[in-house]
Amino acid sequence: MTFGVLAGLVFNTGVGHPYDKVIHIGFFALLTLSIHALFCCRLRISAIVAFSMGLGGEVVQGFLPHHEMSLPDAIANGIGVALVCAFIALIRSETKQVLRDEAEGLYLGEMGLQPVPVRYLSGASSSEEAGSPSDK
């Protein structure tokens, strides 16, 4: 992240017009993914922080000499953030669907089995909290 800020604000990278937007998309996609993974926060918070950083960077560029504030750059930043959000949402929905399909295929009662009681933070299962004896 530091390299991206320094390369964009200190050095003139000399990258041509079409590849400049690809770099913006890739950088902000990786930034969003990094914020989400490293800080373990919600996806929408990661997206808002990354996009805000992009807008802030564009505003700062408007005040720097030899730089210009660019709406297409801000849009490219948003596309990078949106791509990662869509990718993570797709992975989550696929995972939930697989878990739902696996749960529907199990009929524990027909096999003479019972589901394992869920243990909470206290270490007691839900049946122990209700006052019923434990089958340990």
SEMI-190936 format. One record per residue: x, y, z of N, C-alpha, C in turn. Coordinates in Angstrom, 2 decimals, decimal comma. Each point is the difference from the previous one (the first is absolute). Example, Ala and Ser with C-alpha at 12.3 -4.5 7.8 and 13.67 -1.06 7.14 Angstrom:
SEMI-190936
[pt [13,19; -5,69; 7,80]; [-0,89; 1,19; 0,00]; [0,90; 1,20; 0,00]]
[pt [-0,35; 1,05; -0,72]; [0,82; 1,19; 0,06]; [-0,77; 1,09; 0,73]]
This chain:
SEMI-190936
[pt [0,83; -1,18; 0,00]; [-0,83; 1,18; 0,00]; [0,88; 1,25; 0,00]]
[pt [1,08; -0,03; 0,78]; [0,90; 1,15; 0,06]; [0,64; 0,25; -1,36]]
[pt [0,40; -1,08; -0,68]; [0,59; 0,16; -1,32]; [-0,99; 0,64; -0,96]]
[pt [-1,26; -0,43; 0,05]; [-1,01; 0,57; -0,89]; [-0,21; 1,48; 0,24]]
[pt [-0,01; 0,39; 1,27]; [-0,18; 1,41; 0,33]; [1,22; 0,80; -0,48]]
[pt [1,20; -0,51; 0,29]; [1,20; 0,72; -0,40]; [0,17; 0,04; -1,51]]
[pt [-0,30; -1,09; -0,68]; [0,14; -0,03; -1,44]; [-0,99; 0,95; -0,67]]
[pt [-1,17; 0,13; 0,60]; [-1,01; 0,87; -0,59]; [0,17; 1,47; 0,33]]
[pt [0,51; 0,28; 1,19]; [0,09; 1,40; 0,43]; [1,39; 0,60; -0,21]]
[pt [1,04; -0,81; 0,08]; [1,36; 0,54; -0,08]; [0,57; -0,14; -1,40]]
[pt [-0,16; -1,17; -0,58]; [0,60; -0,27; -1,30]; [-1,05; 0,08; -1,10]]
[pt [0,40; 0,46; -1,16]; [-0,86; -0,05; -1,18]; [0,29; -1,33; -0,68]]
[pt [-0,94; -0,93; 0,08]; [0,24; -1,34; -0,51]; [0,07; -0,04; -1,52]]
[pt [-0,58; 0,95; -0,67]; [0,06; 0,04; -1,46]; [-0,84; -1,06; -0,67]]
[pt [-0,94; -0,57; 0,71]; [-0,85; -1,04; -0,56]; [-1,03; 0,65; -0,91]]
[pt [-0,20; -0,61; -1,15]; [-0,93; 0,55; -0,98]; [-1,45; -0,10; 0,45]]
[pt [-0,87; 0,62; -0,77]; [-1,42; 0,14; 0,36]; [-0,71; -1,33; 0,26]]
[pt [0,00; -0,99; -0,91]; [-0,81; -1,20; 0,28]; [0,52; -0,81; 1,19]]
[pt [1,31; -0,09; 0,14]; [0,55; -0,81; 1,08]; [-0,10; 0,69; 1,35]]
[pt [-0,15; 1,31; 0,01]; [-0,16; 0,73; 1,25]; [-1,26; -0,47; 0,73]]
[pt [-1,08; -0,19; -0,72]; [-1,25; -0,43; 0,62]; [0,10; -1,45; 0,48]]
[pt [0,72; -0,84; -0,72]; [0,20; -1,39; 0,42]; [0,77; -0,03; 1,31]]
[pt [1,00; 0,87; 0,13]; [0,77; 0,08; 1,24]; [-0,89; 0,47; 1,15]]
[pt [-0,86; 0,99; -0,25]; [-0,92; 0,47; 1,04]; [-0,93; -1,13; 0,44]]
[pt [-0,57; -0,73; -0,96]; [-0,91; -1,09; 0,33]; [0,72; -1,06; 0,82]]
[pt [1,17; -0,41; -0,46]; [0,75; -1,05; 0,71]; [0,44; 0,44; 1,38]]
[pt [0,49; 1,23; 0,11]; [0,48; 0,48; 1,29]; [-1,13; 0,08; 1,02]]
[pt [-1,14; 0,53; -0,39]; [-1,10; 0,14; 0,96]; [-0,71; -1,31; 0,26]]
[pt [0,07; -0,94; -0,94]; [-0,51; -1,34; 0,28]; [0,87; -0,66; 1,08]]
[pt [1,31; 0,10; -0,17]; [0,91; -0,58; 1,00]; [-0,09; 0,74; 1,33]]
[pt [-0,18; 1,30; -0,04]; [-0,13; 0,77; 1,23]; [-1,25; -0,43; 0,78]]
[pt [-1,11; -0,16; -0,69]; [-1,24; -0,43; 0,65]; [0,16; -1,40; 0,59]]
[pt [0,59; -0,89; -0,77]; [0,22; -1,36; 0,49]; [0,94; -0,01; 1,20]]
[pt [1,03; 0,82; -0,04]; [0,96; 0,08; 1,12]; [-0,66; 0,54; 1,26]]
[pt [-0,77; 1,05; -0,14]; [-0,69; 0,57; 1,17]; [-0,95; -1,04; 0,60]]
[pt [-0,72; -0,68; -0,87]; [-0,97; -1,00; 0,47]; [0,70; -1,17; 0,69]]
[pt [1,11; -0,45; -0,56]; [0,70; -1,16; 0,56]; [0,82; 0,35; 1,24]]
[pt [0,69; 1,11; -0,03]; [0,91; 0,33; 1,10]; [-0,71; 0,54; 1,23]]
[pt [-1,07; 0,74; -0,20]; [-0,69; 0,60; 1,14]; [-1,25; -0,77; 0,41]]
[pt [-0,33; -1,06; -0,72]; [-1,13; -0,88; 0,32]; [-1,29; 0,80; 0,24]]
[pt [-0,23; 0,99; -0,82]; [-1,23; 0,79; 0,16]; [-1,02; -0,42; -1,07]]
[pt [-1,17; 0,52; 0,12]; [-1,05; -0,32; -0,96]; [0,39; 0,47; -1,39]]
[pt [-0,55; -0,67; -1,00]; [0,34; 0,31; -1,38]; [-0,40; 1,42; -0,37]]
[pt [-1,18; 0,43; 0,44]; [-0,43; 1,35; -0,38]; [0,88; 1,07; 0,65]]
[pt [0,50; -0,26; 1,20]; [0,91; 0,96; 0,63]; [1,30; 0,06; -0,77]]
[pt [0,51; -1,16; -0,41]; [1,23; -0,03; -0,80]; [-0,19; 0,77; -1,30]]
[pt [-1,13; -0,19; -0,63]; [-0,28; 0,68; -1,27]; [-0,10; 1,51; 0,19]]
[pt [-0,68; 0,42; 1,05]; [-0,16; 1,44; 0,25]; [1,35; 0,64; 0,31]]
[pt [0,82; -0,67; 0,81]; [1,32; 0,55; 0,33]; [0,87; 0,10; -1,25]]
[pt [0,04; -1,06; -0,80]; [0,84; 0,01; -1,20]; [-0,47; 1,06; -0,99]]
[pt [-1,31; 0,10; -0,21]; [-0,51; 0,99; -0,95]; [0,22; 1,42; 0,53]]
[pt [-0,14; 0,19; 1,30]; [0,27; 1,31; 0,59]; [1,47; 0,39; -0,16]]
[pt [0,87; -0,98; 0,14]; [1,43; 0,28; -0,21]; [0,25; 0,40; -1,45]]
[pt [-0,70; -0,64; -0,92]; [0,14; 0,36; -1,42]; [-0,49; 1,41; -0,28]]
[pt [-1,16; 0,34; 0,56]; [-0,52; 1,36; -0,20]; [0,90; 1,03; 0,66]]
[pt [0,50; -0,33; 1,20]; [0,93; 0,90; 0,68]; [1,28; 0,20; -0,79]]
[pt [0,50; -1,05; -0,58]; [1,20; 0,10; -0,83]; [-0,22; 0,87; -1,22]]
[pt [-1,17; -0,11; -0,59]; [-0,30; 0,84; -1,17]; [-0,11; 1,47; 0,41]]
[pt [-0,59; 0,27; 1,15]; [-0,11; 1,38; 0,47]; [1,38; 0,57; 0,30]]
[pt [0,86; -0,80; 0,63]; [1,36; 0,45; 0,29]; [0,75; 0,28; -1,29]]
[pt [-0,20; -0,82; -1,01]; [0,67; 0,23; -1,29]; [-0,43; 1,31; -0,63]]
[pt [-1,21; 0,45; 0,30]; [-0,48; 1,27; -0,53]; [0,78; 1,18; 0,53]]
[pt [0,59; -0,15; 1,18]; [0,77; 1,09; 0,61]; [1,50; -0,09; -0,26]]
[pt [0,46; -1,10; -0,56]; [1,44; -0,18; -0,24]; [0,38; 0,52; -1,38]]
[pt [1,20; 0,58; -0,12]; [0,46; 0,41; -1,32]; [0,32; -1,23; -0,86]]
[pt [-0,20; 0,11; -1,28]; [0,27; -1,06; -0,98]; [-0,89; -1,22; 0,19]]
[pt [-1,09; 0,14; 0,70]; [-0,99; -1,06; 0,14]; [-1,37; 0,62; -0,23]]
[pt [-0,95; -0,82; -0,37]; [-1,35; 0,52; -0,20]; [-1,02; -0,97; 0,60]]
[pt [-1,06; 0,57; 0,50]; [-1,10; -0,80; 0,52]; [-0,79; -0,52; -1,19]]
[pt [-0,32; -1,30; 0,02]; [-0,62; -0,60; -1,16]; [-1,21; -0,84; 0,39]]
[pt [-1,13; 0,30; -0,59]; [-1,21; -0,78; 0,24]; [0,13; -1,42; -0,56]]
[pt [0,59; -0,20; -1,19]; [0,19; -1,38; -0,47]; [0,87; -0,84; 0,93]]
[pt [0,99; 0,61; 0,64]; [0,81; -0,73; 0,98]; [-0,84; -0,42; 1,20]]
[pt [-0,86; 0,88; 0,47]; [-0,87; -0,32; 1,13]; [-0,98; -1,11; -0,37]]
[pt [-0,49; 0,02; -1,22]; [-0,90; -1,07; -0,46]; [0,76; -1,33; -0,09]]
[pt [1,24; 0,04; -0,49]; [0,81; -1,22; -0,06]; [0,28; -0,53; 1,40]]
[pt [0,21; 0,89; 0,96]; [0,18; -0,43; 1,39]; [-1,25; -0,73; 0,50]]
[pt [-1,15; 0,56; -0,30]; [-1,27; -0,62; 0,41]; [-0,23; -1,34; -0,67]]
[pt [0,42; -0,14; -1,26]; [-0,15; -1,28; -0,69]; [0,86; -1,06; 0,67]]
[pt [1,22; 0,37; 0,38]; [0,87; -0,95; 0,70]; [-0,60; -0,46; 1,32]]
[pt [-0,57; 0,93; 0,75]; [-0,65; -0,34; 1,27]; [-1,21; -0,90; -0,26]]
[pt [-0,80; 0,34; -1,00]; [-1,21; -0,76; -0,30]; [0,32; -1,42; -0,47]]
[pt [1,08; -0,17; -0,75]; [0,37; -1,34; -0,47]; [0,32; -0,92; 1,18]]
[pt [0,74; 0,49; 0,96]; [0,34; -0,83; 1,15]; [-1,26; -0,29; 0,83]]
[pt [-0,85; 0,99; 0,18]; [-1,24; -0,22; 0,76]; [-0,87; -1,06; -0,68]]
[pt [-0,12; 0,08; -1,31]; [-0,80; -0,98; -0,73]; [0,63; -1,39; 0,08]]
[pt [1,31; -0,09; -0,09]; [0,69; -1,28; 0,07]; [-0,19; -0,64; 1,37]]
[pt [0,17; 0,77; 1,06]; [-0,16; -0,54; 1,35]; [-1,45; -0,39; 0,25]]
[pt [-0,95; 0,80; -0,46]; [-1,41; -0,33; 0,17]; [-0,36; -1,29; -0,75]]
[pt [0,59; -0,20; -1,18]; [-0,25; -1,22; -0,77]; [0,55; -1,21; 0,73]]
[pt [1,20; 0,11; 0,55]; [0,59; -1,11; 0,75]; [-0,86; -0,33; 1,22]]
[pt [-0,45; 1,03; 0,70]; [-0,83; -0,23; 1,19]; [-1,32; -0,67; -0,36]]
[pt [-0,64; 0,44; -1,09]; [-1,29; -0,59; -0,38]; [0,18; -1,45; -0,43]]
[pt [1,10; -0,31; -0,70]; [0,25; -1,38; -0,40]; [0,25; -0,88; 1,23]]
[pt [0,74; 0,52; 0,97]; [0,27; -0,75; 1,22]; [-1,28; -0,28; 0,76]]
[pt [-0,85; 1,03; 0,13]; [-1,28; -0,19; 0,70]; [-0,87; -1,02; -0,71]]
[pt [0,00; 0,01; -1,33]; [-0,82; -0,94; -0,77]; [0,50; -1,43; 0,19]]
[pt [1,31; -0,18; 0,03]; [0,56; -1,34; 0,21]; [-0,38; -0,51; 1,38]]
[pt [0,12; 0,85; 1,02]; [-0,35; -0,41; 1,35]; [-1,49; -0,32; 0,11]]
[pt [-0,84; 0,79; -0,68]; [-1,44; -0,25; 0,03]; [-0,33; -1,32; -0,68]]
[pt [0,67; -0,29; -1,14]; [-0,25; -1,25; -0,71]; [0,44; -1,20; 0,82]]
[pt [1,14; 0,11; 0,71]; [0,47; -1,10; 0,82]; [-0,94; -0,25; 1,17]]
[pt [-0,53; 1,06; 0,59]; [-0,90; -0,15; 1,15]; [-1,33; -0,63; -0,42]]
[pt [-0,47; 0,29; -1,21]; [-1,26; -0,56; -0,46]; [0,11; -1,49; -0,28]]
[pt [1,18; -0,47; -0,33]; [0,19; -1,41; -0,34]; [0,12; -0,92; 1,20]]
[pt [0,13; 0,54; 1,20]; [0,17; -0,82; 1,19]; [-1,32; -0,13; 0,75]]
[pt [-0,42; -1,23; 0,22]; [-1,20; -0,27; 0,77]; [0,44; -0,82; 1,21]]
[pt [0,42; 0,69; 1,05]; [0,56; -0,67; 1,16]; [-1,02; -0,87; 0,72]]
[pt [-1,25; 0,43; 0,05]; [-1,04; -0,75; 0,70]; [-0,24; -1,36; -0,62]]
[pt [0,05; -0,11; -1,33]; [-0,21; -1,28; -0,68]; [1,13; -0,97; 0,29]]
[pt [1,19; 0,52; 0,31]; [1,14; -0,86; 0,29]; [0,15; -0,29; 1,48]]
[pt [-0,92; 0,49; 0,82]; [0,06; -0,23; 1,43]; [1,04; 0,87; 0,70]]
[pt [0,34; 1,12; -0,58]; [1,00; 0,91; 0,57]; [-0,66; 1,28; 0,46]]
[pt [0,71; 0,72; 0,86]; [-0,46; 1,31; 0,44]; [1,10; 1,01; -0,29]]
[pt [-0,37; 1,23; -0,31]; [1,03; 1,02; -0,22]; [0,76; 0,30; 1,29]]
[pt [1,26; 0,35; -0,13]; [0,84; 0,35; 1,14]; [-0,45; 1,35; 0,52]]
[pt [-0,22; 0,13; 1,34]; [-0,42; 1,30; 0,52]; [1,11; 1,04; -0,17]]
[pt [-0,41; 1,22; -0,26]; [0,94; 1,09; -0,22]; [0,54; 0,46; 1,34]]
[pt [1,30; 0,16; 0,09]; [0,62; 0,48; 1,24]; [0,20; 1,50; -0,13]]
[pt [-0,34; 0,71; 1,05]; [0,15; 1,44; 0,00]; [1,28; 0,38; 0,72]]
[pt [0,25; 1,28; 0,16]; [1,24; 0,48; 0,60]; [0,21; -0,50; 1,42]]
[pt [-1,06; -0,27; 0,71]; [0,13; -0,45; 1,38]; [0,44; -1,45; 0,08]]
[pt [-0,06; -0,73; -1,11]; [0,38; -1,40; -0,01]; [-1,18; -0,93; 0,23]]
[pt [-1,14; 0,53; 0,37]; [-1,19; -0,81; 0,23]; [-0,82; -0,07; -1,27]]
[pt [-0,56; -1,15; -0,27]; [-0,84; -0,12; -1,19]; [-1,37; 0,57; 0,30]]
[pt [-0,80; 0,16; -1,03]; [-1,32; 0,59; 0,19]; [-0,90; -0,92; 0,82]]
[pt [0,20; -1,32; -0,09]; [-0,84; -0,91; 0,78]; [0,39; 0,03; 1,48]]
[pt [1,28; 0,24; 0,31]; [0,44; 0,08; 1,39]; [-0,53; 1,27; 0,66]]
[pt [-0,11; 1,06; -0,77]; [-0,51; 1,24; 0,56]; [-1,48; -0,10; 0,33]]
[pt [-0,72; -0,85; -0,73]; [-1,43; -0,15; 0,23]; [-0,31; -0,86; 1,22]]
[pt [1,04; -0,65; 0,55]; [-0,22; -0,79; 1,21]; [-0,12; -1,48; -0,28]]
[pt [0,12; -0,46; -1,23]; [-0,09; -1,42; -0,29]; [1,35; -0,66; 0,25]]
[pt [0,00; -1,28; 0,36]; [1,27; -0,67; 0,29]; [0,85; -0,16; -1,26]]
[pt [1,27; -0,10; 0,21]; [0,96; -0,12; -1,10]; [0,22; -1,47; -0,31]]
[pt [0,19; -0,30; -1,28]; [0,26; -1,37; -0,46]; [1,47; -0,17; -0,36]]
[pt [0,88; 0,35; 0,91]; [1,44; -0,07; -0,33]; [0,48; -1,39; 0,08]]
